[in-house]
């Protein structure tokens, strides 16, 4: 069995201004705050002698690799992102950055915001524009019927509200 894994498809290059600020804050935290602390801990552990059985040294080096990997990813991704700051010219349709309210046939209401793949968080009601529901919502007007094929079957939603943050 091969260890080769094909690369994941790239997500949409769009992000909200809040999402960009969060990624930049994470980059700053990793590079300027956490990495110097871990580096100092690794140096102190290395001074203790035998590194082959030194847990602090081994796990510190592992954490440094994780931090460096995430920093490389964030720097590259931030260079490629397009920050969407302005609402669209047609505010009566659901586009990137829209706050939408959906209602299913049972009357359950769900409010979501359409965001980029780097900032989606369903617990915070942020839906990725690359998700099946996000793709189905893009460009739809008010009162549109949204149908999404999910593992549990066909889900139907009605788009009942659209607004954009100013």
N, C-alpha and C positions, 0 to 999 in steps of 0.2 A: 504494500500500500504506500502510495506516495504521500509526502508531506506537503506537496504543492497545493496551495489554495488560490484560486483565481482572485484577483483584486475585486473588492466590492465596487459596485457602480457608484460613481460620484453623485452626491446629492445636488440639489439645486444650489446655485451660488448666491442665493438671496438671504438676507438677514435683516432684522429690524435694528434700529439704533440701540434699543435696550439689550438685544442679544449680542451685538458687537461689544457694547460696554462690558457685559458679563464675561465674554471671552477674553477681552483685554485685561480685566481684573483677575481672571484665573491665571493668565500668563504672568502678570506681575507677581501674584502671590507665589506661584511656583518658582519663578526665576529669582526674585529679589528677597523672598522671605524664607520659603521652605528649603530651597536648594542650599543656601549658605549654612543653615542649621544642620542639614544632613551631611554636608561636606565636612563640617567641623567634627561631627560625631564619628565619621569614618576615619578622619585623621587621628582622633584620640584612640579609637579602637586599633588602628594600625600600629600605634606606638606601644601597644601592650605586648607585642611579640608575635607568636605563631598565628598567622592569618587563616590557616586551613581549618582550624577548629574554633575560630572566633566568630560567634554568632552576630555580634554587633557589627563587625566588619562585613560579613557576608550579606546580611540583610540591608545594611546601609548602602553597599554597592548596588544591590538589586533595586533599592528605592531610587538611587541616583539614575540608574538606567531608565526606570519608569518615568521619572521627572523629565529627563532629557528627551525621551521619546515623545511625551505629551507636548513639551515646549516646541520641538521640531514641527509636530503636527499643527499646533496652534499658529505658529509663525507663518507656515505655508498656507494654511487655510485662511487666515486673516488677510493675506495678500490677494487671495483669489476671490474673496467675498464682495458682493455688491450690496451696499447698505441702502435700503429703501426707506426714505424719510418722508416723502410726500404721499398724500392719498391719491388714488387714481382720478382721472378726469371724469369717470362715471361712477359716482358714489352709490348708485342704486344697484350695483352688481358686486358680487363677492370676489375680491381679488386679494393678493398678498397683503397681510397686515390687517385684514378686516376682522372685526368682532362680529360673529354670527350667532344667531339663536336658531336652533333646530327643534322641531317637534315631531315625534313619531306618531303613528296612528292610535296608540294607546293614550296619547295626551302627555307623555313624558317630555319635558323640555330640557335641552342641554345647550349651554352657552360655551362657545369656543373662540379662540383667536387663531387665524391662519398665519403660521410663522415658518421659518426656514428649518431644514432638518437638523441644524446645529443647536437649536434652542427649544425643540419641542419637548413638552412635558405634560402628559395628559392629566397628572394630578393637579397641575396649575392651569388646566384648561387651555393648553397651547397645542394645537394640532399642526403637524408637519404638512406643508404643501405637497410633499412627495407621497404622502399616505394615500390609500385608495379613497377615503372620504375627502381628504384635502383636494385631490385631483378632481373629484366629482363636483366639489363646491366651486372651484375657480371659474369665474365668468358667469355664474348663475344669477338671475334676477330674484327679487323678492317673490315669495309664494311659489317658487320652483319646486318641483318634486325631485328629490335626490335619491337615487337607488344605488346601493353599494352591495356587491357580492362579497360576503364575509364567510369565514369558516362555519358559522352557525346558520348560514342561509342568507337569503336576500333581505337586506334591511332597507326600509323606506323612511325618508325624512322629508319634512317640508321646511323650507327656508323661510322663517317668519320675521327675522330682523337682521339688518346689516347696518353697522356704523363703523366709523374710523376714528382713531384717536387724533386729536389735534395737536 
